[in-house]
Amino acid sequence: MQNIVTEIKHLEEKWVAQLDGAISGEATGTLLTDSDRETFVYLIDGGDQYEYVHFPKETWSILQEAYLEESPIYLQTSKGIIELIGWQVQLEMLLMNIEGNGNYGAFTEAVEQSFASAIATFD
């Protein structure tokens, strides 16, 4: 089952991502991309397998805002709350790699447009 973040809400001094599925496990600190589906994917270690949490384009403006604020993001699941450790460092590395990189195809342009403010902080 694909675990897709449906929305991210700002609660107090943190962002909480709502998930459409039920997962449990520990945050890995690993963020990947799925350029075909145009999502960023955070890995959760479920013990015997990894769970993939997809952040679709509809959530990217909030990801950028949380990145610029240096705010933590938590994942709300039916089994509890998981802090997505390391997501900011991972996102920054991915954005630096994706910027101007044609290997990602149309994903490159989508990321450059959606994360323009974050990318501008790299210069």
TITORTI-684125 format. One record per residue (C-alpha): x, y, z; chain. Coordinates in nm, 2 decimals, decimal comma, always signed. Example, Ala and Ser with C-alpha at 12.3 -4.5 7.8 and 13.67 -1.06 7.14 Angstrom:
BEGIN
      x      y      z mol
  +1,23  -0,45  +0,78   A
  +1,37  -0,11  +0,71   A
This chain:
BEGIN
      x      y      z mol
  +0,00  +0,00  +0,00   A
  +0,12  +0,35  -0,08   A
  +0,12  +0,59  +0,21   A
  +0,04  +0,93  +0,08   A
  +0,05  +1,25  +0,29   A
  -0,29  +1,42  +0,23   A
  -0,21  +1,74  +0,41   A
  +0,03  +1,91  +0,65   A
  -0,10  +2,13  +0,93   A
  +0,09  +2,38  +1,14   A
  +0,03  +2,30  +1,51   A
  +0,21  +2,51  +1,77   A
  +0,58  +2,51  +1,66   A
  +0,57  +2,21  +1,44   A
  +0,42  +2,08  +1,12   A
  +0,21  +1,76  +1,13   A
  +0,16  +1,55  +0,82   A
  -0,16  +1,35  +0,79   A
  -0,12  +1,01  +0,63   A
  -0,39  +0,82  +0,44   A
  -0,26  +0,49  +0,57   A
  -0,16  +0,32  +0,89   A
  +0,20  +0,26  +0,95   A
  +0,43  +0,22  +1,25   A
  +0,80  +0,21  +1,29   A
  +1,10  +0,44  +1,33   A
  +1,22  +0,73  +1,12   A
  +1,53  +0,66  +0,92   A
  +1,64  +1,01  +0,83   A
  +1,63  +0,91  +0,47   A
  +1,44  +1,11  +0,20   A
  +1,43  +0,99  -0,16   A
  +1,25  +1,09  -0,48   A
  +1,01  +0,92  -0,70   A
  +1,04  +1,13  -1,01   A
  +0,79  +0,93  -1,20   A
  +0,52  +0,99  -0,94   A
  +0,66  +1,34  -0,87   A
  +0,69  +1,28  -0,49   A
  +0,95  +1,30  -0,22   A
  +0,96  +0,98  -0,02   A
  +1,05  +0,94  +0,34   A
  +1,15  +0,60  +0,47   A
  +1,01  +0,45  +0,79   A
  +1,18  +0,14  +0,92   A
  +0,89  -0,10  +1,01   A
  +1,12  -0,37  +1,14   A
  +1,09  -0,64  +0,88   A
  +1,03  -0,39  +0,59   A
  +1,04  -0,02  +0,50   A
  +0,73  +0,19  +0,47   A
  +0,74  +0,46  +0,21   A
  +0,57  +0,79  +0,29   A
  +0,50  +0,99  -0,02   A
  +0,49  +1,37  -0,02   A
  +0,31  +1,47  -0,35   A
  +0,34  +1,81  -0,52   A
  +0,03  +1,94  -0,33   A
  +0,24  +1,93  -0,01   A
  +0,56  +2,09  -0,15   A
  +0,47  +2,45  -0,06   A
  +0,43  +2,35  +0,30   A
  +0,76  +2,15  +0,29   A
  +0,93  +2,45  +0,16   A
  +0,78  +2,67  +0,43   A
  +0,88  +2,42  +0,71   A
  +1,23  +2,40  +0,55   A
  +1,28  +2,78  +0,55   A
  +1,15  +2,80  +0,91   A
  +1,38  +2,51  +1,01   A
  +1,08  +2,35  +1,17   A
  +1,03  +1,98  +1,25   A
  +0,78  +1,77  +1,07   A
  +0,59  +1,49  +1,24   A
  +0,39  +1,22  +1,08   A
  +0,05  +1,15  +1,24   A
  -0,06  +0,79  +1,19   A
  -0,33  +0,58  +1,34   A
  -0,06  +0,43  +1,56   A
  +0,09  +0,75  +1,69   A
  +0,32  +1,03  +1,59   A
  +0,67  +0,99  +1,43   A
  +0,92  +1,28  +1,40   A
  +1,07  +1,27  +1,06   A
  +1,43  +1,32  +1,17   A
  +1,68  +1,45  +0,92   A
  +1,43  +1,55  +0,66   A
  +1,57  +1,91  +0,62   A
  +1,92  +1,80  +0,55   A
  +1,80  +1,53  +0,32   A
  +1,57  +1,77  +0,13   A
  +1,85  +2,02  +0,09   A
  +2,08  +1,76  -0,05   A
  +1,81  +1,64  -0,29   A
  +1,73  +2,00  -0,40   A
  +2,09  +2,07  -0,47   A
  +2,12  +1,75  -0,67   A
  +1,80  +1,81  -0,87   A
  +1,85  +2,18  -0,95   A
  +1,95  +2,20  -1,32   A
  +1,98  +1,82  -1,34   A
  +1,81  +1,69  -1,66   A
  +1,84  +1,33  -1,54   A
  +1,51  +1,38  -1,34   A
  +1,32  +1,49  -1,65   A
  +1,01  +1,70  -1,59   A
  +1,05  +1,65  -1,22   A
  +1,35  +1,89  -1,23   A
  +1,13  +2,18  -1,35   A
  +0,85  +2,10  -1,10   A
  +1,10  +2,10  -0,81   A
  +1,27  +2,41  -0,92   A
  +0,94  +2,60  -0,94   A
  +0,80  +2,47  -0,62   A
  +1,12  +2,51  -0,41   A
  +1,25  +2,83  -0,57   A
  +1,27  +3,01  -0,23   A
  +1,45  +2,73  -0,07   A
  +1,69  +2,68  -0,36   A
  +1,77  +3,06  -0,35   A
  +1,92  +3,01  +0,00   A
  +2,19  +2,79  -0,14   A
  +2,37  +3,07  -0,32   A
